[in-house]
Amino acid sequence: MTRSRAQDPNVCGVTAAIAVIDGKWKTALLWMLESGPHRPAELLRRLPGLSEKVLTQMLREMEGDGIVHRKVYDVRPLKTEYSLTPFGRDLSAALAPLSEWGHRRLERLAAAS
């Protein structure tokens, strides 16, 4: 799904919501930021395989969607932290039932094998 299509007021609400979390890393970042502010290096350490370039891109998109807040401290060296906005916490709460469903699905798959 293109990000521009997700901004179309005539698109399904679920489609618009999924566009905000679409991608390999956004749900993991959202989950990590639920616990509080994190610095970029910390996010990179906790998500092996995530490159700095992709992290920056994902965080910028999430900031543009209003779910992540970027705070830059006026110190040397620069210190930057990312945290969830109230809108981001709303999204996280909305995804909780979907997460529970996903865990139940995984249990069913494990039981079937």
C-alpha positions in Angstrom: 0.0 0.0 0.0 1.3 3.4 -0.8 1.3 6.0 1.9 -0.6 8.5 -0.2 -3.5 6.0 -0.7 -3.6 5.6 3.1 -4.4 9.3 3.4 -7.4 9.0 1.0 -10.5 9.8 3.1 -12.5 7.3 1.1 -10.2 4.3 2.0 -11.2 1.8 4.7 -10.2 2.8 8.2 -8.4 -0.5 8.7 -6.4 0.1 5.6 -5.4 3.6 6.8 -4.4 2.2 10.1 -2.3 -0.6 8.6 -0.5 1.8 6.4 0.9 3.5 9.6 2.3 0.2 10.9 3.2 -1.4 7.6 6.7 -2.7 7.2 9.0 -5.0 8.9 10.1 -2.8 11.8 7.3 -0.4 12.7 5.4 -2.8 15.0 8.6 -3.8 16.8 9.5 -0.1 17.2 6.0 0.7 18.5 6.3 -2.3 21.0 9.7 -1.1 22.2 8.6 2.5 22.6 5.6 1.4 24.8 8.1 0.9 27.6 9.3 4.5 27.5 11.7 6.8 25.6 14.6 5.2 23.8 17.7 6.5 22.0 18.4 5.4 18.4 21.5 3.4 19.3 19.5 1.5 21.9 16.8 0.7 19.3 19.5 -0.5 16.9 21.0 -2.8 19.6 17.7 -4.3 20.5 16.7 -5.0 16.9 19.4 -7.0 15.2 19.3 -6.6 11.4 17.8 -3.1 11.5 20.1 -0.6 9.8 20.6 2.9 10.9 19.3 4.2 7.6 16.0 2.2 7.8 15.6 3.1 11.5 15.9 6.8 10.7 13.4 6.4 7.8 10.9 4.4 10.0 11.1 6.9 12.9 10.6 9.8 10.5 7.5 8.2 9.0 6.2 7.4 12.5 6.9 11.0 13.6 5.1 12.3 10.5 2.1 10.1 11.3 2.0 11.6 14.8 2.7 8.4 16.7 6.3 9.1 17.7 7.8 12.2 19.3 11.5 13.1 18.8 13.2 15.0 21.5 16.6 16.5 20.9 18.6 17.6 24.0 20.9 20.7 23.7 24.0 18.9 24.9 27.2 17.8 23.2 27.3 15.2 21.9 23.7 15.5 20.7 21.3 13.3 22.6 18.1 12.3 20.8 15.2 10.3 22.3 12.1 8.9 20.8 8.9 8.2 22.6 5.2 7.5 21.8 2.8 10.4 21.6 -0.7 10.1 23.1 -1.9 9.2 19.6 0.8 6.5 19.4 -0.3 5.1 22.8 -3.9 5.0 21.4 -2.6 3.0 18.4 -0.7 0.6 20.7 -3.9 0.1 22.8 -5.9 -0.5 19.6 -3.4 -3.1 18.5 -3.4 -5.0 21.8 -6.4 -7.2 20.8 -4.8 -8.0 17.5 -1.6 -9.0 19.2 -3.6 -11.3 21.5 -5.3 -12.9 18.5 -1.9 -13.4 16.9 -0.6 -15.2 19.9 -3.6 -17.5 19.9 -3.1 -18.2 16.2 0.5 -19.1 16.9 -0.6 -21.5 19.7 -3.1 -23.1 17.4 -0.4 -23.6 14.7 2.0 -25.1 17.3 -0.7 -27.5 18.6 -1.5 -28.6 15.0 2.1 -29.6 14.2 
